[in-house]
């Protein structure tokens, strides 16, 4: 059996990749070892750049159950359990979408099926080999084994990835064993919740804002009232004796007492569940020593895992891996890719993984116990009154500080960054830029007065969408977007000169091919 791409893993990352490949005309097959979508509560939402990326694919509306576009958090957030005043920023990069991981999987699976993706459940990758032309995948199922041949294999099969192990890719990093995190869905006294702020007012301690980690000298505490679900309470402690005893609500009550110094009446949650009741000790921060081996690629937790950050940040990073890799694989399969395009996947996504390590380790250091850390936090609190510091940390949290090398030494400031939010007037009527990228095709947005760029590249409609428009506010005069919505070229000139036009054509050739002079 022959297909374009086999994706090992039917979680959010694998399904997102399947959608991207299908949008670009490739034929993926998803192999998932589980018979049904896991009901285990994992990530509670999405944060940062990935929220905007989902909007650019029309998925934000489905996940939020609202037609409204995503809006940034412009009030208050946290870094290392320290307050981050986002109101200091002119344009906050911190977007949040509170939605359980199982709902994310459900929406992505529905979209994949709409696009014709074949999803095979209870099919597990147990072996693989590759040659110059394809990858041969050995698959185990309850009904027997079979082999599947594909041009590429992508491991989206989690931290214990069989794909990574079978391909011989190393997974170096650090294992931590000092930290214990206890979490449970609970019932809390209704009169403890401030209806105006959502804060949990704990008698004898004070207010704890929702969704934001809170650090004391004895550990960490957080309170997350997810819509439609019982609130999730979590604690973090260090150097606890290991135990094999099952996790209980009483154990969580005792942990809260040690962390906050007061008793909090945690009752059993209402509703059918599934409900969280778990204890996690230690964790790993690891990044694969390479993200590709011949015709095998890794995305998500198969490529990188992070201790002390929870499932959300890793999921955000993995979904963006999928979008980065999808259009590039499809271009190679379709025969339009320029030389070396697939090499740019690791070149771009491995530095993004390193930034997540910096983020995770810095926040972990700031929430650790001890007087030295308290002194560091006092100093950080002073620094967080500075707008530029808040801007830098907000961009780190959101992943908005990631800038890809687009090959222009003196590029426009937007080049290499995720496309900005823009409201546009087009001949067909008003539209948001995000609505122009739903097809996952390269896009040239011509905002020049004479639409000269649209005329220059007017014959490239077979592989490049070209849109002429007028912005509602001051904006760049032209943008060339890759399918992952990162800016490959930009101009601020009212009418780009010949040098800029040549740079535009070079960017088209670099990312979308076009060695044929008649094509570019």
C-alpha positions in Angstrom: 0.0 0.0 0.0 1.5 3.4 -1.0 0.6 6.8 0.2 2.3 10.2 0.4 2.8 10.6 4.1 2.3 8.3 7.1 1.7 10.2 10.3 2.3 8.1 13.5 0.0 9.6 16.1 -3.6 10.9 16.0 -3.3 13.6 18.7 -3.5 17.3 18.1 -0.1 17.6 16.3 -0.6 14.6 14.0 -4.1 15.8 13.1 -3.0 19.3 12.5 -0.3 18.1 10.1 -2.8 15.9 8.3 -5.0 18.9 7.7 -2.1 21.0 6.4 -1.0 18.3 4.1 -4.5 17.8 2.7 -5.0 21.5 2.2 -1.9 21.5 0.0 -3.0 18.4 -2.0 -1.0 15.7 -0.4 -2.4 12.3 0.8 -1.7 11.5 4.4 -2.7 8.5 6.4 -2.9 8.9 10.2 -2.1 5.8 12.4 -3.3 6.0 16.0 -2.7 3.1 18.4 -5.7 4.1 20.7 -9.2 2.9 19.8 -10.8 6.2 20.7 -9.8 9.8 21.5 -8.3 9.8 25.0 -10.6 11.2 27.7 -7.6 11.9 30.0 -7.6 15.6 30.9 -4.3 17.1 29.6 -3.8 20.6 28.4 -6.4 23.2 29.4 -6.0 25.6 26.5 -3.7 27.3 24.0 -1.6 30.3 24.5 0.2 32.8 22.3 1.0 32.7 18.6 -0.7 29.4 18.0 -4.1 31.0 18.7 -3.6 33.4 15.9 -2.3 30.6 13.7 -5.6 28.6 14.2 -7.5 31.7 13.3 -5.7 31.8 10.0 -7.0 28.3 9.3 -10.6 29.0 10.3 -10.3 26.8 13.4 -10.5 29.5 16.1 -14.2 30.0 15.6 -14.9 26.2 16.0 -12.7 26.0 19.1 -14.1 29.1 20.8 -17.7 28.6 19.7 -17.7 32.3 18.7 -17.5 34.1 15.4 -15.3 36.8 17.0 -11.6 36.8 16.1 -9.1 36.2 18.8 -8.3 39.2 21.0 -5.1 39.6 23.0 -4.9 39.7 26.7 -4.2 43.4 27.4 -4.6 43.4 31.2 -2.7 41.0 33.4 -0.6 37.8 33.0 2.2 36.0 34.8 5.8 35.1 34.3 7.3 32.8 36.9 4.3 33.5 39.2 5.2 37.2 39.0 2.6 39.7 37.7 3.1 40.9 34.1 1.2 44.1 33.5 0.2 43.8 29.8 -1.6 47.1 29.9 1.8 48.7 29.6 2.0 47.4 26.1 0.7 49.2 23.0 0.0 45.8 21.4 0.0 42.7 23.6 1.2 39.5 21.9 -0.5 37.2 24.5 -3.5 35.4 23.1 -5.3 32.7 25.1 -7.9 30.1 24.1 -9.2 28.1 27.1 -10.3 24.8 25.6 -9.6 21.3 26.8 -7.2 19.2 24.8 -9.9 16.5 24.0 -12.0 19.3 22.4 -9.0 20.4 20.3 -8.6 16.8 19.1 -12.3 16.5 18.3 -12.3 19.7 16.2 -9.1 18.8 14.4 -10.3 15.3 13.7 -13.6 16.7 12.3 -11.6 19.0 10.0 -9.3 16.2 8.9 -12.2 14.0 7.9 -13.8 17.0 6.0 -10.5 17.2 4.0 -10.6 13.5 3.2 -7.9 12.3 5.6 -7.9 8.6 6.4 -7.5 8.0 10.2 -6.8 4.4 11.2 -7.4 3.7 14.9 -5.8 0.8 16.7 -3.0 0.9 14.1 0.5 1.1 15.7 3.9 1.7 14.1 6.2 -1.1 15.3 8.9 -1.1 12.7 10.3 1.0 9.8 13.0 1.1 7.2 13.8 3.6 4.5 15.5 3.7 1.2 16.1 6.5 -1.3 12.5 6.5 -2.5 10.2 5.8 0.4 9.7 4.6 4.0 8.3 1.1 4.7 6.3 1.1 7.9 5.4 -2.1 9.8 1.9 -1.7 11.4 0.3 -3.8 14.1 -3.5 -4.0 14.5 -5.9 -6.2 16.4 -6.7 -7.9 13.1 -3.1 -8.6 12.2 0.0 -6.9 10.8 0.7 -5.2 7.5 3.2 -3.0 5.7 2.6 0.5 4.4 4.9 2.3 2.1 5.0 6.1 2.0 7.2 8.8 0.6 7.6 10.2 4.2 7.0 9.2 7.8 6.3 11.8 10.5 6.4 10.9 14.1 3.7 12.7 16.1 3.6 9.9 18.6 4.6 11.7 21.8 7.4 11.8 24.2 8.0 8.0 24.1 7.9 8.2 20.3 8.4 4.8 18.6 9.2 6.7 15.4 12.1 8.5 17.0 13.4 5.3 18.6 13.1 3.3 15.4 14.9 5.9 13.4 17.8 6.1 15.9 17.4 9.8 16.7 18.7 10.6 20.1 16.7 12.5 22.8 19.3 14.2 25.1 18.3 16.3 28.0 17.8 16.5 31.7 15.5 14.6 34.1 14.3 16.4 37.1 13.1 14.6 40.2 12.7 17.3 42.9 9.3 18.7 41.9 5.9 17.1 42.7 2.8 18.5 41.1 -0.7 17.5 42.5 -3.8 18.4 40.6 -7.5 17.7 40.9 -10.9 19.0 39.8 -12.7 20.1 42.9 -15.7 21.9 44.4 -14.9 25.1 46.2 -17.2 27.4 48.3 -19.1 29.6 45.9 -18.9 32.6 48.2 -15.1 32.5 48.0 -15.1 33.5 44.3 -15.1 37.2 43.5 -17.7 37.6 40.8 -16.0 40.7 39.4 -12.4 39.4 39.1 -12.9 35.6 39.3 -10.3 35.6 42.1 -10.4 32.9 44.8 -10.5 34.7 48.1 -8.9 32.3 50.6 -9.6 33.3 54.2 -6.4 33.7 56.2 -4.3 34.0 53.0 -5.8 36.4 50.4 -6.9 36.6 46.8 -5.6 34.1 44.2 -6.2 35.2 40.6 -7.6 32.5 38.3 -5.3 30.7 35.8 -2.2 32.4 37.1 0.4 30.4 39.2 1.0 31.7 42.7 4.3 31.1 44.5 4.9 31.0 48.3 8.1 30.1 50.2 6.7 26.6 50.5 5.6 25.9 46.9 3.1 26.9 44.2 -0.7 27.1 44.0 -3.0 27.7 41.0 -6.7 27.8 40.5 -8.2 27.3 37.1 -12.0 27.7 36.7 -12.4 26.2 33.2 -15.8 27.1 31.6 -18.3 24.2 31.9 -16.0 22.2 34.2 -15.2 22.1 37.9 -12.3 24.3 38.9 -8.8 22.7 38.7 -6.6 23.2 41.7 -2.9 22.4 41.5 0.0 22.6 43.9 3.8 22.4 43.3 6.2 21.3 46.0 9.9 20.4 46.2 11.8 17.5 47.7 8.8 15.5 49.0 9.4 11.9 49.9 8.4 9.6 47.1 5.2 7.6 47.6 3.3 4.9 45.8 0.1 5.7 47.6 -2.8 6.6 45.2 -3.6 10.3 44.9 -6.6 11.5 46.9 -8.4 14.7 47.6 -7.1 14.5 51.2 -3.6 14.4 49.9 -4.3 17.5 47.8 -5.8 19.3 50.9 -2.7 18.5 52.8 -0.5 19.9 50.0 -2.5 23.1 49.8 -2.2 23.5 53.6 1.6 23.2 53.4 1.8 25.6 50.4 -0.6 28.3 51.6 -0.5 27.7 55.3 -4.3 27.5 55.6 -7.0 24.9 55.1 -9.0 25.0 51.9 -12.2 22.9 51.8 -11.7 21.0 48.6 -14.9 18.9 47.8 -15.4 16.2 45.2 -16.3 17.7 41.8 -19.7 17.6 40.3 -20.6 16.1 37.0 -19.7 12.9 35.1 -16.1 13.8 34.3 -13.6 12.7 33.3 -12.0 14.5 36.3 -8.3 15.1 37.1 -6.9 13.5 40.2 -3.2 13.0 39.8 0.3 13.3 41.2 3.3 13.9 39.0 6.8 13.7 40.3 9.7 15.0 38.3 9.8 15.5 34.6 12.0 15.8 31.5 13.4 18.6 29.4 14.7 17.1 26.2 15.1 18.0 22.6 15.8 15.5 19.8 19.4 15.8 18.5 17.8 16.2 15.0 14.3 16.7 13.8 14.7 14.6 10.6 16.5 11.5 9.5 16.2 11.0 5.7 12.5 10.6 5.0 11.5 10.6 8.7 10.5 13.7 10.6 9.5 14.5 14.2 7.0 17.0 15.5 5.6 17.9 18.9 6.5 15.9 22.0 8.3 13.4 19.8 10.9 16.2 19.1 10.8 18.1 22.4 9.4 17.9 25.9 9.6 20.4 28.8 9.4 19.9 32.5 7.5 22.3 34.7 5.5 23.9 31.9 2.5 21.6 31.7 0.9 20.3 28.4 -0.1 23.7 27.1 3.2 25.3 26.0 4.4 22.0 24.5 1.2 21.6 22.6 1.4 25.2 21.3 4.9 24.5 20.0 3.9 21.2 18.4 1.0 22.6 16.5 3.3 25.2 15.0 5.8 22.4 14.1 3.0 20.8 12.1 2.1 23.9 10.2 5.7 24.6 9.4 6.4 21.1 8.1 3.1 20.5 6.3 3.4 22.9 3.4 7.0 22.1 2.9 6.4 18.3 2.7 3.5 18.9 0.3 5.6 21.1 -1.9 8.2 18.4 -2.2 5.6 15.7 -2.9 3.9 18.0 -5.5 7.2 18.7 -7.3 7.2 22.4 -6.8 9.6 22.7 -3.9 12.9 24.6 -4.4 16.1 22.8 -3.3 16.7 22.5 0.4 13.2 23.5 1.4 12.8 20.5 3.8 16.1 21.4 5.5 14.5 24.7 6.7 12.1 22.7 8.9 14.7 21.8 11.5 16.6 25.1 10.9 13.5 27.0 11.9 11.8 24.8 14.5 14.8 23.7 16.5 15.6 27.3 17.6 12.0 27.7 18.5 12.3 24.6 20.7 15.3 26.1 22.4 13.4 29.3 23.2 10.8 27.1 24.9 13.6 25.6 27.0 14.8 29.1 28.0 11.2 30.0 28.9 10.6 26.9 30.9 13.9 27.0 32.8 13.7 30.7 33.6 10.2 30.3 35.0 11.1 27.2 36.9 14.0 29.0 38.6 11.7 31.9 39.6 9.1 29.7 41.4 11.6 27.5 43.3 11.7 27.8 47.1 14.4 29.6 49.1 15.5 33.0 50.2 17.8 33.5 47.3 15.0 33.0 44.9 12.8 35.4 46.9 15.6 38.0 46.5 15.7 37.3 42.8 11.9 37.8 42.6 12.1 41.1 44.4 14.6 42.3 41.8 12.5 40.9 38.9 9.4 42.7 40.3 11.3 46.0 39.9 12.3 45.1 36.4 8.7 44.3 35.5 7.7 47.9 35.9 9.7 48.6 32.7 7.7 48.5 29.5 10.5 47.0 27.4 11.0 44.1 29.9 7.3 43.3 29.9 7.3 43.4 26.1 10.2 41.0 25.9 8.8 38.5 28.3 5.3 38.7 26.8 6.8 37.9 23.4 8.8 35.0 24.9 5.6 33.6 26.5 3.6 34.0 23.3 6.4 32.7 21.0 6.1 36.0 19.2 9.9 36.5 19.5 10.5 33.8 16.9 11.9 35.2 13.7 12.9 33.0 10.8 15.8 33.8 8.6 14.3 34.7 5.2 17.7 35.3 3.5 17.5 39.1 3.4 20.3 40.8 5.3 18.4 44.2 5.4 14.9 43.1 5.5 11.7 44.9 6.5 11.1 44.5 10.3 8.1 42.2 9.6 10.1 39.8 7.5 10.5 36.4 9.2 7.7 37.1 11.7 4.1 35.9 11.8 1.8 38.0 9.7 0.3 41.0 11.6 -3.4 41.4 12.2 -4.9 43.6 9.5 -8.3 44.8 8.5 -8.5 45.2 4.7 -10.8 46.7 2.0 -10.7 44.6 -1.1 -12.7 44.8 -4.3 -14.9 42.1 -2.9 -15.5 43.9 0.4 -13.9 44.2 3.8 -11.9 41.2 5.0 -9.4 40.3 7.7 -5.9 39.1 6.6 -6.5 35.9 8.5 -9.5 35.1 6.3 -7.3 35.2 3.2 -5.0 32.4 4.4 -7.6 29.6 5.0 -6.5 27.7 1.9 -2.8 27.4 3.1 -1.4 28.8 -0.2 1.3 31.4 -0.6 -0.2 34.9 -0.6 1.0 38.2 -2.1 -0.9 41.1 -0.5 -0.5 44.2 -2.7 -1.5 47.4 -0.8 0.3 49.8 -3.2 -1.7 52.5 -4.8 -1.3 51.3 -8.3 -1.3 47.6 -7.5 2.0 47.3 -9.5 3.1 44.1 -7.8 -0.1 42.3 -8.7 0.6 43.2 -12.3 4.2 42.1 -12.1 3.4 38.7 -10.7 0.0 38.4 -12.3 0.8 35.2 -14.2 1.7 33.3 -11.0 -1.9 32.6 -9.9 -1.3 28.9 -10.4 0.8 28.7 -7.3 0.5 32.1 -5.6 -2.7 33.9 -4.4 -2.6 37.6 -5.2 -4.9 40.0 -3.4 -5.1 43.8 -3.9 -6.5 45.8 -1.0 -6.4 49.0 1.0 -5.6 48.8 4.7 -7.9 50.4 7.3 -4.9 51.9 9.1 -1.3 52.5 8.2 0.4 49.3 7.2 3.1 47.8 5.1 2.5 48.4 1.4 3.1 44.8 0.4 3.5 41.4 2.1 4.5 38.0 0.7 3.3 35.3 3.1 4.3 31.6 3.2 1.5 29.1 3.7 2.4 29.0 7.5 1.6 32.8 7.5 5.1 33.9 8.2 6.3 37.0 6.2 8.8 36.0 3.5 9.1 39.5 2.1 7.7 42.9 2.9 7.9 46.5 1.7 7.0 49.9 3.1 7.5 51.8 -0.2 4.4 53.4 -1.8 5.7 51.9 -5.1 8.5 49.3 -4.7 11.6 50.1 -6.8 13.3 47.5 -9.1 15.6 46.4 -6.3 12.7 45.6 -4.1 10.9 43.8 -6.9 13.9 41.7 -7.5 14.0 40.9 -3.8 10.4 39.9 -4.0 11.0 37.6 -7.0 14.0 36.1 -5.2 11.8 35.3 -2.1 9.2 33.7 -4.4 12.0 31.5 -5.9 13.5 30.7 -2.6 10.3 29.5 -0.9 8.0 28.4 -3.7 10.3 27.4 -6.5 10.2 29.0 -9.9 13.5 28.0 -11.6 11.6 28.2 -14.8 12.1 31.9 -16.0 8.5 31.8 -17.4 7.2 31.1 -14.0 9.0 33.8 -12.0 
